[in-house]
Amino acid sequence: MHVFVTGATGYVGSAVVRELIGAGHTVTGLCRSEEKAAGLKAAGAEALYGTLDDLDTLRSAAAAADGVIHLAFTSTNDFSDFEGAVALDLRVVEAVGAALEGSGKPFITTGHPHENGHTVDHAVLAMAERGIRASIVTPSPSVHGEGDRAFVPMLINIAREKGFAAYIGDGTNRWPAVHHLDAAVLYRLALESAPAGSQLLGAGDVGIPFREIAEVIGRQLNVPTVSITPEEAAAHFGFLGPIAAFDLAGVFNTAQWSLATRELLGWKPMQPGLIADLEEGHYFA
């Protein structure tokens, strides 16, 4: 299968490209620079220059492919322009959908757990009625492994800066997590065989108590691990405060959703879990 991938040079995207090529597919990846193109070509993929604003380019690439995996998202790490990023994402999804309509080809996107992103998810799921084998993969809030620059590195940097690793209350609120290489396998399986309208969850760990994450960070940094109050969370964690307080495993019902995903596609996470990955030390090098 020839697959067009947006976000092909990102943290998850680069793993997806390698996974697809390793499974015998060919890949064209969207990229914005010669440096990024060189990385794609080194992995065995073709490079297509463009951005998410180039809707004509996206339509043409999607029409020429046997399937599309859309991973690119333009929001900043602090989600300061999340609404603008979602609006652009909807335009991209609509453009690709127009190119694939009636083809029966697979179109795999990344889910938006934030309520503002539900419009995009609804648009993707509706494509099942337009002759597109569209499905949504929602990775865990923490996608970990070497090269991670998201939530876990942020927590580590905060602990370094503050001099202690923190959790809120008793720290029993749970974070789902998935290794980025396991997530890549899930995207490939979705491309190959997910029924139209599937909503899939990538969770290797269905729910790790936040206190355990903080304790590993404290040990690795040789700093105390401390309970803080909900009122102190915003000052300590910044914009991560609400996320650090949520029981995300409960909000997303990750145990049941993860089991359904594994049974549907035969997905079996094989990589280290988040705690084991943290214990390996590369996050702290």
ABEGO torsion letter per residue (X at the ends): XBBBBBGAABAAAAAAAAAAAAAGBBBBBBBABAAAAAAAAAAGBBBBBEBAABAAAAAAAAAABABBBBABBABBAAGAAAAAAAAAAAAAAAAAAAAABGAGBBBBBBBBABAAAAAAAAAAAAAAAAGBBBBBBBBBABBBEBGBABAAAAAAAAAAAAGBBBBBEAGABBBBBBBAAAAAAAAAAAAAABBBGBBBBBBABABBBAAAAAAAAAAAAGBBBBBBBAAAAAAAAEAAAAAAABBAAAAAGAAAAAAAAAAAAGBBBABBBAAAAAAAGAAAX
